[in-house]
Amino acid sequence: MKLNPHFKLRSIAGEIIIVNQGVPDTDLTRIISFNFSACLLWKRLSGKDFTLQEAALVLVESYHIPQEQAEKDVVIWADALKKCSALLD
């Protein structure tokens, strides 16, 4: 899978969000706000092909959390991104 290159990470009014840029007729009623972990994943995986296991490893290495917890967190992150087409299969 790969992060959609049309989406850009932005900091607006103290919130970290992703914005769909360069795509006409985009539904702007959905904004995805990121926490620090989601932002870390976005920055580390942007521009790369990756698996959910590789994304989970980013969390394990960065936060020293159990692999099982990282895998659960990554699935939630990926599902949210898929809903707005920010994650490509």
C-alpha positions as CSV (number, residue, x, y, z in Angstrom):
1,M,0.0,0.0,0.0
2,K,1.0,3.6,-0.4
3,L,-0.1,7.0,0.9
4,N,-1.9,9.1,-1.7
5,P,0.5,11.7,-2.9
6,H,-2.4,14.2,-3.4
7,F,-2.7,14.5,0.3
8,K,-0.4,16.8,2.2
9,L,0.3,17.1,5.9
10,R,-0.4,20.5,7.3
11,S,-0.5,22.2,10.7
12,I,-3.5,24.5,11.0
13,A,-4.5,26.3,14.2
14,G,-2.6,23.9,16.3
15,E,-4.0,20.8,14.7
16,I,-2.1,18.4,12.4
17,I,-4.3,17.5,9.4
18,I,-4.1,16.1,5.9
19,V,-5.4,18.1,3.0
20,N,-6.3,16.8,-0.4
21,Q,-4.5,19.1,-2.8
22,G,-4.8,19.4,-6.6
23,V,-7.9,17.3,-7.0
24,P,-11.0,19.2,-8.3
25,D,-14.5,18.4,-6.9
26,T,-13.0,16.9,-3.7
27,D,-15.4,16.4,-0.7
28,L,-13.9,18.8,1.9
29,T,-16.5,17.9,4.5
30,R,-14.2,15.3,6.0
31,I,-11.0,16.4,7.6
32,I,-8.6,14.0,9.2
33,S,-6.8,15.3,12.2
34,F,-3.7,13.4,13.2
35,N,-2.2,12.7,16.6
36,F,1.6,12.5,17.0
37,S,1.7,8.8,16.2
38,A,-0.4,9.2,13.0
39,C,1.8,12.1,12.0
40,L,5.0,10.0,12.6
41,L,3.6,7.2,10.4
42,W,2.7,9.7,7.7
43,K,6.1,11.2,7.7
44,R,8.0,8.0,7.8
45,L,5.9,6.1,5.2
46,S,5.2,8.9,2.7
47,G,6.4,8.2,-0.8
48,K,7.1,4.5,0.0
49,D,5.3,1.2,-0.6
50,F,4.7,-0.4,2.8
51,T,2.8,-3.1,4.6
52,L,0.8,-2.9,7.8
53,Q,3.6,-4.9,9.5
54,E,6.2,-2.3,8.4
55,A,4.0,0.5,9.7
56,A,3.6,-1.3,13.0
57,L,7.3,-1.6,13.3
58,V,7.6,2.2,13.1
59,L,5.5,2.4,16.2
60,V,7.3,-0.4,18.0
61,E,10.7,1.2,17.4
62,S,9.5,4.7,18.2
63,Y,7.4,4.1,21.2
64,H,8.6,0.8,22.5
65,I,5.1,-0.6,22.6
66,P,4.1,-4.3,22.2
67,Q,3.9,-5.5,18.6
68,E,0.2,-6.5,19.1
69,Q,-0.8,-3.0,20.2
70,A,1.1,-1.4,17.3
71,E,-0.7,-3.7,14.8
72,K,-4.1,-2.8,16.2
73,D,-3.2,0.9,16.1
74,V,-2.0,0.7,12.5
75,V,-5.2,-1.0,11.4
76,I,-7.3,1.8,12.8
77,W,-5.0,4.4,11.2
78,A,-5.1,2.6,7.8
79,D,-8.9,2.2,7.9
80,A,-9.4,5.9,8.6
81,L,-7.1,6.8,5.7
82,K,-8.8,4.4,3.3
83,K,-12.2,5.9,4.0
84,C,-11.0,9.3,2.6
85,S,-8.9,7.8,-0.2
86,A,-5.6,8.9,1.5
87,L,-4.3,5.3,1.4
88,L,-4.0,3.4,-1.8
89,D,-3.8,-0.4,-2.0
